[in-house]
């Protein structure tokens, strides 16, 4: 039985602060139609795909903050995307800000089947940035203020004829993310990101942002024998330049498709989940070569705040 299918990455250009969710969803529906026309079975949208990247602003009023969060999924604004997925028979991955019935706040991604059913959920674990107002920055990065650390771990879901995992933005920089997903059997990882070109605490690294993006994803794929579809929200968004560079990466670490713009754009590649064995049965055969008894330092509690 073949486990080959086409995946698509649907990069989004900037979303304005005053752009309603319905407009963002309409843009995503247009990209979904392009992906379907190219034969895709799954299309991956970015992190926080329904709104502008709101953590760039310091806010104290709870109501002002909560307006950026979704209290149910799907909801009226997002329903057209679910409806179109069912109509076309195509699955999708979507990142958004989630507020639970208990009032908890997470940076969340879901995996949706070609039947329009949510089959997986992930909540971002590696939250970057800071908690308090730092007015010296040209823009804030207040994810630690607005989101709780994810509480679902790194689950892997049976979907699209294989095992699919998810992570979000900063998660991709941490090798533990990929290793735990790999140990869970993930064969394909969907991830979205909103990554500023300028990093105020270390501006000397600004020119490396695209390189570090690809380095992290390629290493994660190769060292764990899995595919990845990594998709950006890109372009000049409310004064902050976000990198593009959406990519599809094979288990060998090779980049098979790369976005050429910082606008709305679809990239596609055929994935063969059976190719994961090229790595997992050889150099990174965990059963033969992994030595977890010597890795205890990785799981020791962290020190400091």
N, C-alpha and C positions, 0 to 999 in steps of 0.2 A: 504494500500500500504506500503510494507516494505521499510524502509530507511536504511537498513543494507548494508554495503560494506566493503571491505578490503582496508586499507590504508597502505602505505609503507613509511618508512623513509630510504633514501639512503645516509648513511654517506660516506663522502670521506676522505681518508687519505691525507697526505700532497701533495701539488702541488708545484713543484719547480719553482723558479723565471724564469727559461729559458724554462719551459714546455709550448709548444704551446697550444692554446685553443683547437685545434683539438684533442690533446691527452686527455685533460680533458673531452671533449665531448664523446670521444670513451669510456672512463671509465664510464661515466654516462649512455651511451647507454647499456653497459654490465649490469649495475645495474638495469636499466629499464627492461631488459629482465628477470632478476631474479625476480623482483617484479611482472611482468606479469605472470610468471610461478607459482607464489604463489597466483594468483588470485586477485592481487591488481587492483583497479580502479583508484587510484591516488598515485603518488610517489612524495615525497618531497625531494628536493635537498637543500644543504646548502646556506648560505649567500656567496656572491662573489665566486660562484662555478666554474667560468671559469678560474680563475687565482690564483696565490698565494695571500696572504693577504698583498697587497702592502702598506697600511698605516703604516707598520712597518719601512718604510724608509723615511727620509727627502729628499724631492725633490723641486727644485725651477724652473726648466725648464718646461714650459707649455707643450711642445711636449713630454717630458719624462713622464709627468703625464698622458697626454691624451691617451697614448698608452694602458693604463690599462682599458679604458672605451669603451663601445659599443655605436655606434652612430645609430644603428638600430637593431630591434629585430623582427623576427629572422634575422640573417646575414649568410654569407656563412659558417662560422665556426660552428654555432649552428644549422643550417638547418637539419643535420642528426638526432638530438634529436627530432625535430618537426616531421620529416618524420617518425621516428620510432614510435612516439606516435600515429600518424594516422594509421600506419600499424597494431599496436597491439591493438588499441582502448583503450589507457590508458592516463589519464591526468597527468600533473606534475606541480610542483612549482619550480621556478628557481630564485636564487639570482644572481645579477650581478651589475657592476658599469655602470651607464647610463650617457651619455652626450647628452643633448637635442640639437635640431637644433639651439637653441639660445645660446648654449655654457654653459648651466647650468649643474652641476654635482650632481648626486644623488646616494645613495646606495639603490638599487631598487630590488623588487621582483615582479614576474608575476605569474599568475595562468593561466594554459593552459588546455583547454578541451581535451577530448579524440579524438576530430576531429582536433587537432593541432591548435586551434584558441585561441588567447589570450583573456581571459574573465575577467581578473582583473589585476590591477597594484597597488602596494604600494611603497611608498618612505620613508625610515627610518627617524623617527622623533627624537628619543633620541640618538643623536650622542655622543659617549663617547670620552675620550682622550683629546687632546690638539691641538693647532694651530701652535706653533713655535718649532724650533729645541730644544730639551732637551737632549743634548749629554750625560748626566749622566745616562740615561736609557740604559739598555742592548739592547733594541729595542724600537722604537718609537710606538706611537698609535695616528696617525695624521688624524683621521677621520674628526675632525673639520676643518682641513686645506683643505682636498680634496673633501669634500661633503658639500652641503647645507642641511639644515634641510628640511625634506620632506614637500611637499605642498599639499598633497592629503588627509590629515586627516587619519582616520582609517576606510576606506570603507568596506562594507560587500557585497559580491556578491552571486547571485543565481547560484549555480553550484553543480553538483554531487548530485542532489536531495535534497539539503538543502541550508544553508547560510554559506558561507566560508569567513573568514577574514584572514589577514596576519599581521605579525610583524617581526622585524629583530633584532636578537641578544640582544643588550642592552635594547631594548623596553620591553623585557620579564621581566626585573627587576622592572618595574614601574607598580604599580597596576592600574593606570589610563588607561594604554594601554588595559588591559583586561576588565576593566569596560566599556570603550567606545565601544569596540567590542561587549561586552555582551549586552549593551543597543541598539546596532545596530542589534541585533538578531543573531549574529554569533553562529553557532552550532559546527563549526570546525575551528580551527586556525592552519595555517601552518607557521612555522618559522624556519629560518636557523641561525646558529651562527658560528663565529670564535672567540673562547674565550681562551686567553692565560692562562696557568696554573699559571704563575708568574705575579703578579700585582705590578709593581715597587713602586707606592706611598704607598702601604699598604701590604708589603710582609707577614705580620703576618696573612693575610687572604688566603694565597696561598693554604693551606690545606683544605680550605672550598669551593673551586671553584665548585667541583662536587655537593656538598650539596646545595650551593646557586642556582645552575642551576636548580636542581630538585625542591627545595623549591618554587622558583618563579613560575615555570610552574604548579606545583600541586596546589598552592594557587590560581592562576589565573583560572584554570579549575574549581575548587570546588566553589569558590566565585561567579562564573558567569555561572555555569552549562553548560560547553562546553567541547568539545574534543580538544586535541592539539597533533600535530606531530612536534616535535622539533629535528632538525637534525644538526649535527656538521660537520665542517671541522676539522679534528683531526690529532694528531701526531706531530712529530718533523719537522716543516716546516721552512727551512732557519734559523735554530738556535733558533726558538721560539717553545716551547712546547704548543700545542693546546689541550684542553680537548676534549674527546669524549663524551660518555654518552648520545648519542641520545636516546630519549624516546618517547613513545606514551602514553598519559594520558587520562583517562576517566573523565567524568563530576563529578565523586565522588572524584577526586583527586588521584585515584589509578593508579599506573604505570602498564601498561599491556605488554609493551615490552621495552627492554633496550639493546643497543649495548654492545657487550662484548669486542670489540677491539678498536684500534685507526686507523684502516685501512678502506678501502672500505668495506662496510658491509650493508646489507639490513635487516631491522626489519619490522615486519608486525603485524597487529592486525585487528580484525573485529570491526568496529564502528557501533553503532546503534544510529542515530541522535535523535530518539524518547526518548532515555535515558536522554536527556537534561532536560526533564520535571521532572525527579526525584529530581532535585535541584531547578529548576525554579518555580515549583508549590508548593514548600515546604519552606525550610529554607531561600532561597534567592528568594522569590516571590517579585520581585521589586515593583509591583503594590500595594501590601499590606504592605510591610515592609521597603521599601527604603524611606529615609527622606531627599530629596535633598535640602530643604530649610535650613538645618543645615550644608551643605557642602560648603558654599560660599568660605571658605579659599582655597579650592582646585583650584578654577579658578581665584583667584586674580593674577594680573601680577606679575611675579617674579622680585625680586630686585637684583641689582648687575649685573655684566657682565655675 
